[in-house]
Amino acid sequence: MKLYNFGIVVVSLLLCSCTATYQLVNVTETPQVKLDPKGKVLISTPEDGRYQTIEYSGSGQMTAQAIKAAFARHSNNVSIS
């Protein structure tokens, strides 16, 4: 009887098992598109950060300034809105 119950469990597992398919995407390849140094870059200021009840005043402006500094190395016209 134990062998019969074991057989039912094995068949049930085989019939009820699920399959999953995966697709590998290589994200380490760098795109061939370059930023035009003569082009314009507009950075929008994000909201100030907050965690639960604590608000970090001015953090949105600091984030926008950091992004501007990073883009300024690659473009001549960077502005913050």
Buried (B, 14 or more C-beta within 10 A) or exposed (E): EEEEEEEEEEEEEEEEEEEEEEEEEEEEEEEEEEEEEEEEBEBEBEEBBEEEEEEEEEBBEBBBBEBBEEBEEEBEEBEEE
